[in-house]
């Protein structure tokens, strides 16, 4: 027989649940591993990147109907960024917005990691399982890391705006055509290109080091954010050539996928996302 509780009892239970959830989130952000020894980092060869890409493409083939539907959002976001830049007289920010989209790409791929993880473990996997990330024990850490990458994205936009102001700015360009001419035919324009690429490279390197294996690891095991990020940076340091090659592959694929109105990202983003999961499995071993 059901018991009707008074408001005080109900409120006390809700406070207990909230405190437990907050504690779990705090542990997922700051805590260490709960389920065994710390992971070890493997050394891999550049040739192994091909295997990760092949497995990623294979996953895309399995999940194509679900994933391609979900990934329509990527070109949509890209077109929104273009519209924003062109209609808000922020033309100089058009390239930084497009390039900076790659800085938050690891966040957009979290659901893809989850599908690859489920397939690898023989679990049922469909588009709705993307939402299972929310119930992950490490969701607090995933969210915190995602916010960190978003912060880096905003820092990059601020740096890009400053670079433009110190070279071709601070006044906005008179027209798109004149802006292109100024960028390609003036010393200030080339200075903006060189400095912008250099600064952007530093941001991309930081994101690559922080997120190379951290997001997949947080989904795969119940680890704290510190362990995940430390392992990711360790994999970056231990495998400089393969990781650099991976970064170039990702940059080239995103560039090619962005050319036809960002439509290629419908295929490029899920392939890279699934491949990143398999790269994580090659880089990190659990004893």
C-alpha positions as CSV (number, residue, x, y, z in Angstrom):
1,X,0.0,0.0,0.0
2,X,1.4,3.4,-1.0
3,X,2.2,5.8,1.7
4,X,1.5,9.5,1.2
5,X,4.4,11.6,2.4
6,X,4.1,15.1,3.8
7,X,5.9,18.0,2.0
8,X,8.7,18.0,4.6
9,X,9.6,14.4,3.9
10,X,9.4,14.8,0.2
11,X,11.6,17.9,0.3
12,X,14.1,16.1,2.4
13,X,14.3,13.2,-0.1
14,X,14.8,15.6,-2.9
15,X,17.6,17.4,-1.1
16,X,19.3,14.0,-0.5
17,X,19.0,13.1,-4.2
18,X,20.4,16.5,-5.2
19,X,23.3,16.2,-2.7
20,X,24.1,12.7,-4.0
21,X,24.0,13.9,-7.6
22,X,26.2,16.9,-6.8
23,X,28.6,14.6,-5.0
24,X,28.7,12.2,-8.0
25,X,29.3,15.1,-10.3
26,X,32.1,16.5,-8.1
27,X,33.8,13.1,-8.0
28,X,33.5,12.7,-11.7
29,X,35.3,16.1,-12.1
30,X,38.0,15.8,-9.5
31,X,38.1,12.1,-8.5
32,X,40.5,9.4,-9.5
33,X,39.7,6.0,-11.0
34,X,37.3,3.9,-9.0
35,X,37.6,0.7,-11.0
36,X,41.2,-0.6,-11.0
37,X,44.7,0.4,-11.9
38,X,45.6,3.6,-13.8
39,X,45.8,3.4,-17.6
40,X,49.0,3.0,-19.5
41,X,49.9,4.8,-22.7
42,X,51.0,2.9,-25.8
43,X,53.4,4.1,-28.4
44,X,51.9,3.8,-31.9
45,X,53.2,4.2,-35.4
46,X,51.8,6.6,-38.0
47,X,50.7,3.6,-40.0
48,X,48.2,2.7,-37.3
49,X,46.2,5.8,-37.9
50,X,45.0,4.1,-41.1
51,X,43.5,1.3,-39.1
52,X,41.6,3.8,-36.8
53,X,40.3,5.6,-39.8
54,X,39.2,2.4,-41.5
55,X,37.3,1.3,-38.4
56,X,35.8,4.8,-38.1
57,X,34.5,4.6,-41.6
58,X,33.2,1.1,-40.9
59,X,31.2,2.4,-38.0
60,X,29.9,5.2,-40.2
61,X,28.7,2.5,-42.6
62,X,26.9,0.7,-39.8
63,X,25.2,3.7,-38.3
64,X,24.8,5.8,-41.5
65,X,21.0,6.2,-41.4
66,X,21.0,7.4,-37.8
67,X,24.3,9.3,-37.8
68,X,23.9,11.2,-41.2
69,X,20.5,12.5,-39.9
70,X,22.0,13.7,-36.7
71,X,25.0,15.2,-38.4
72,X,23.0,17.5,-40.6
73,X,23.5,19.9,-37.7
74,X,27.2,20.4,-38.6
75,X,26.7,22.1,-41.9
76,X,23.7,24.0,-40.4
77,X,26.0,25.4,-37.7
78,X,28.6,26.3,-40.3
79,X,26.1,28.1,-42.4
80,X,24.8,30.0,-39.4
81,X,28.3,31.1,-38.6
82,X,28.7,32.4,-42.2
83,X,25.4,34.2,-42.0
84,X,26.3,35.7,-38.7
85,X,29.6,37.0,-39.9
86,X,28.2,38.5,-43.1
87,X,25.2,40.1,-41.6
88,X,26.8,41.5,-38.4
89,X,29.6,43.3,-40.3
90,X,32.0,40.8,-38.8
91,X,33.5,39.7,-42.1
92,X,37.1,39.5,-40.6
93,X,35.8,36.9,-38.2
94,X,34.4,34.6,-40.9
95,X,37.6,32.5,-41.1
96,X,38.2,32.5,-37.4
97,X,34.7,31.3,-36.8
98,X,35.0,28.5,-39.4
99,X,38.4,27.4,-38.2
100,X,37.5,27.7,-34.5
101,X,34.6,25.3,-35.1
102,X,37.3,22.6,-35.1
103,X,38.2,23.6,-31.5
104,X,34.8,22.4,-30.3
105,X,34.6,19.4,-32.7
106,X,35.6,16.9,-29.9
107,X,32.5,18.0,-28.0
108,X,30.2,17.5,-31.0
109,X,31.6,14.0,-31.4
110,X,30.9,12.7,-27.9
111,X,27.7,11.0,-29.0
112,X,29.6,9.3,-31.8
113,X,32.2,7.9,-29.3
114,X,29.3,6.4,-27.4
115,X,27.9,4.6,-30.4
116,X,31.3,3.2,-31.3
117,X,31.8,2.1,-27.7
118,X,28.4,0.3,-27.6
119,X,29.1,-1.4,-30.9
120,X,32.5,-2.6,-29.7
121,X,31.0,-4.1,-26.6
122,X,28.2,-5.8,-28.5
123,X,25.5,-3.6,-27.0
124,X,22.4,-2.3,-29.0
125,X,23.3,1.0,-30.6
126,X,21.0,3.5,-32.4
127,X,20.7,7.2,-32.6
128,X,18.8,7.5,-29.3
129,X,21.8,6.0,-27.5
130,X,23.6,9.3,-28.1
131,X,21.6,10.7,-25.2
132,X,23.0,8.0,-22.9
133,X,26.0,10.3,-22.5
134,X,23.9,12.4,-20.1
135,X,23.5,9.4,-17.7
136,X,27.2,8.5,-17.8
137,X,28.9,8.6,-14.3
138,X,31.5,10.9,-15.8
139,X,29.0,13.3,-17.3
140,X,30.1,16.1,-14.9
141,X,33.7,15.8,-16.1
142,X,32.6,15.6,-19.8
143,X,30.5,18.8,-19.3
144,X,33.4,20.6,-17.5
145,X,35.8,19.7,-20.3
146,X,33.3,20.8,-22.9
147,X,33.0,24.2,-21.2
148,X,36.8,24.4,-21.2
149,X,37.0,23.9,-24.9
150,X,34.2,26.5,-25.4
151,X,36.3,28.9,-23.3
152,X,39.3,28.3,-25.6
153,X,37.1,28.8,-28.6
154,X,36.0,32.2,-27.2
155,X,39.6,33.1,-26.4
156,X,40.6,32.3,-30.0
157,X,37.8,34.6,-31.3
158,X,39.1,37.3,-29.1
159,X,42.7,36.8,-30.3
160,X,41.6,36.8,-33.9
161,X,39.7,40.1,-33.4
162,X,42.8,41.6,-31.8
163,X,45.0,40.4,-34.6
164,X,42.7,42.0,-37.2
165,X,42.5,45.3,-35.2
166,X,46.3,45.5,-35.1
167,X,46.8,44.8,-38.8
168,X,43.9,45.7,-41.2
169,X,41.6,47.2,-38.5
170,X,40.2,48.5,-36.4
171,X,37.6,49.8,-38.9
172,X,35.4,47.0,-40.5
173,X,36.1,46.4,-44.2
174,X,34.1,48.5,-46.8
175,X,33.0,45.4,-48.7
176,X,33.8,41.7,-49.0
177,X,35.7,42.3,-52.2
178,X,37.8,45.0,-50.8
179,X,38.5,42.9,-47.7
180,X,39.8,40.1,-49.9
181,X,42.0,42.5,-51.9
182,X,43.4,44.0,-48.7
183,X,44.1,40.6,-47.2
184,X,46.0,39.3,-50.3
185,X,47.7,42.3,-51.6
186,X,48.9,44.3,-48.6
187,X,51.7,43.8,-46.1
188,X,49.2,44.2,-43.2
189,X,46.9,41.6,-44.8
190,X,49.8,39.0,-45.0
191,X,50.8,39.9,-41.5
192,X,47.3,39.1,-40.3
193,X,47.4,35.7,-42.2
194,X,50.8,34.7,-40.8
195,X,50.1,35.8,-37.2
196,X,46.6,34.4,-37.3
197,X,47.7,31.0,-38.6
198,X,50.5,30.9,-35.9
199,X,48.1,31.7,-33.1
200,X,45.4,29.4,-34.4
201,X,47.9,26.6,-34.6
202,X,48.8,27.1,-30.9
203,X,45.1,26.9,-29.9
204,X,44.6,23.8,-32.1
205,X,47.6,22.2,-30.5
206,X,46.2,22.8,-27.0
207,X,42.8,21.4,-27.9
208,X,44.4,18.3,-29.5
209,X,46.5,17.6,-26.4
210,X,43.6,18.1,-24.0
211,X,41.0,16.1,-25.9
212,X,42.9,13.5,-27.9
213,X,41.7,10.7,-25.7
214,X,40.0,12.4,-22.7
215,X,36.4,12.4,-24.0
216,X,36.5,8.8,-25.1
217,X,38.1,7.8,-21.8
218,X,35.5,9.5,-19.8
219,X,32.8,7.5,-21.6
220,X,34.7,4.3,-21.4
221,X,35.7,4.2,-17.8
222,X,34.7,5.9,-14.6
223,X,37.6,8.3,-14.2
224,X,38.0,11.8,-13.0
225,X,38.7,14.8,-15.3
226,X,42.3,15.1,-14.0
227,X,43.1,11.5,-15.0
228,X,41.5,11.8,-18.4
229,X,43.3,15.1,-19.3
230,X,46.6,13.9,-17.9
231,X,46.4,10.7,-19.9
232,X,45.5,12.7,-23.0
233,X,48.4,15.0,-22.7
234,X,50.7,12.0,-21.9
235,X,49.5,10.3,-25.2
236,X,50.2,13.6,-27.0
237,X,53.8,13.8,-25.6
238,X,54.6,10.1,-26.0
239,X,53.4,10.0,-29.7
240,X,54.4,13.4,-31.1
241,X,54.7,12.3,-34.8
242,X,51.5,10.1,-35.0
243,X,49.5,12.7,-33.1
244,X,50.8,15.5,-35.3
245,X,49.9,13.4,-38.4
246,X,46.4,12.8,-36.9
247,X,46.0,16.6,-36.3
248,X,46.9,17.2,-40.0
249,X,44.4,14.5,-41.1
250,X,41.6,16.1,-39.1
251,X,42.4,19.6,-40.3
252,X,42.6,18.5,-43.9
253,X,39.4,16.5,-43.7
254,X,37.5,19.4,-42.0
255,X,38.8,21.8,-44.6
256,X,37.7,19.6,-47.5
257,X,34.3,18.9,-45.9
258,X,33.7,22.6,-45.4
259,X,34.3,23.7,-49.0
260,X,30.8,22.8,-50.5
261,X,28.8,24.9,-48.0
262,X,29.9,22.7,-45.1
263,X,27.8,19.8,-46.5
264,X,30.8,17.5,-46.5
265,X,30.8,17.7,-42.7
266,X,27.8,15.4,-42.7
267,X,30.2,12.6,-43.7
268,X,33.5,13.9,-42.4
269,X,32.5,14.6,-38.8
270,X,31.0,11.2,-38.0
271,X,33.9,9.4,-39.7
272,X,36.5,11.4,-37.7
273,X,34.4,11.0,-34.5
274,X,34.2,7.2,-34.8
275,X,37.9,7.0,-35.8
276,X,38.9,9.0,-32.7
277,X,37.3,6.3,-30.5
278,X,39.4,3.7,-32.2
279,X,42.5,5.8,-32.0
280,X,41.8,6.1,-28.2
281,X,41.6,2.3,-28.0
282,X,45.1,2.1,-29.7
283,X,46.7,4.7,-27.5
284,X,45.4,3.7,-24.1
285,X,45.6,0.3,-22.4
286,X,43.9,-0.8,-19.2
287,X,45.7,-3.2,-16.9
